[in-house]
Amino acid sequence: MSKKAVDFRKATKTEEEIVRREIEKHFGQDGLDSLQNRFLWVRDGKIKEVCALRPNIEKIAKTISHNLYFAGIPIGSIKNNKFHLEIEGSALIRLTSKKVMHIKTDQFLYGKSIFTVNILRFDEVFQKGDLVIIEGRNNVHYGVGEASISSEEFQNASSNTVIIKGSKNNPMDRGWYLRKGN
């Protein structure tokens, strides 16, 4: 029984636009700057995995004529024409973005939610539904999460209000690698 070859190819203009639009929506020009001098490639499947490649890596990828499985930094996935930022993509965006939330607990690494009592500070205002980069002690990158409340609501929220909902099954935090055995 022969395996079907995986199609890993340069992203189409439409796929690039989907990725760029979502990153800009949550992180503005700062987020888009993280993709500067990088090319987007897609690994096809039910869920399209999106990778960012530097020009020298793309040049090598183009020369491999068949069975190229993966290359570059896996930044997220496209599912139902919507881009979902994932762990490594948030690490890349973290280099240029100020939309960072600093937490004092490691519970996010276990796929658990973050409560307002666990927030040390955030570097930029955010709205409900915005993606924010999550950092732990000593500015260690933990992942990315979606805000359940805005930074304005944070001031008056009770200590047990969920501000970032955890995700045990989606690659949003560094602990996902251990939970899923990847």
N, C-alpha and C positions, 0 to 999 in steps of 0.2 A: 504494500500500500504506500503510495508516494504522498509526501506532505505537500500541501499547497504552499508555494512560495509567498512569503510575506512581502507586501508592497510598501516599501519605505521610500518616499519620494518628496520632492520639493512641494511645499504647500501651494495650492491654487490661490489666485488673487482673492477669491471669496473667503477661503479659509483664513488667509492672512487678515482680512478685514474683520472677520468674526473675532479673532484673537485680539487684535489691536483695539477694537471697539470696547471689548469687555475690560481690558486692562486700563484703558483711558477712563472708562466710566468710574472705576474704583480708585485709581491711583494717579489720574491726570497725566500731564506731560512727563512728570517724574517717572512714572511707571513705564511709559513708552520709551524713555531714555535708556532703560535697562536692556531694551532689545536693539539698541543702536549697534550697528556693525555686526548683526547676527541675522542669519537666514532661518526661516521657519521650514521645517520638514515634518511630514506626517507619516505615521505608521498606521496603515489602514486596518480596519476591523469593525466590529459592532460599535466600538468606541474608538474614535481616531485619537491616537496619542500624538501630541505635538511636542517637537523638540526644537531647541534653538542651537544653531551651529555657527561657529565662527567661520569666516571666509576660508581659512586654510583647511578646516575640517570639511567644509562643503566641497571644496575642490577635490579632496580625496574621495568623498562619498560619490561624487559624480563619476569618478574614474572606475569605481567598482560596478561592473556591468550587471551583476545579478546577486541575489540572495543577501543583500545588505539588510541586516536585521534591525539595527539601531545605531544611532550616533548622536552626539551632542548632549545637551542638558534637557531632560524631560520636564517641560514647564507646565503641562496640563493636558486636558483632553477636550475634544469636541464631541458632544452628544446631543442629538436632535438640534443641530445648528446653533448650539450655545457652548461657549468656551467655559471650562471649569478650571480655574487656577489650582495647582496642587503644590506640594511641599517644595520641590526644587525650583519651581517657577517663583514662588514667594521668596525664596532665598536670593534669587537673582534680582527681583524687584526691590528687595530690602536694601540693596546697595545704593539705590537712587531715591527711595520713597521716605517721606516723613510720617506716613500714616502707620505708626507703630504703637502697639499697646504693650506695656511692660507689666508682667504678672509676677506674683511672689509665691506661686505654687507650681508643682510639676503635674498637676492633675490633667492638664490639657494633653500631655504626652500619653495618657492612658485612654484617650478618646472621650474624656469627660468634659462636661460644660465648665465654663469659668463664670464665677459669680462676682458681683461688684466688689465684695469684700476682698477679693483676691487681686484687685488692680492696684498697682503701685502708681502708675501714671500713663498718660498717652501723650504722644508728641504733636498730634494734630486733631482737630475736631473731625467727627465722623457722624454719619446719619445711620438710622436704622436700615439694615440691608447692605451697608457698605462692607467690603472686605477690608480687614486690617491684618497687618503682619503682627504675629505674636512672638514676643521675646521673653525669656525667663531671666533668672539671675545672671549677672555679669554680661548682659546683652547677648546671650546665646539664642540663636534662632530656633524657635519651636515649631513654627508653621504659619498657617493662615486660617482665619475664621471670619464668619459673617456676624456682624453686630446685630444683636436682638433689640437694642435700644440705641438712641442717639447719645452723643457726648453731653448734650444739654440735659437729657433725662437722667443721665448718670448721677448728676449732682443730688437729685432728690429721690433716687431709687433706694429701696431697702437693701440691706447687705446680702440678702439671699436671692436677689434678682439675677437671673441668668443674663449675662451680657454677650457671651460667645457660646453658642451651642456646640457641644462636642460631636464628633463623628467617628464611630468605631469602624465603619466600613469604607469610608472614603479617605484617600491619601491627603489629609489636611495637616497632619502633625507628624513629627519625627518618630513617635512611638508606633505609628502604623506599620513601619518596616518590621518591627518585632512582632506585632500582633498578627500580621499576615504571613510572616515567614518569608518575606521577599528580601 
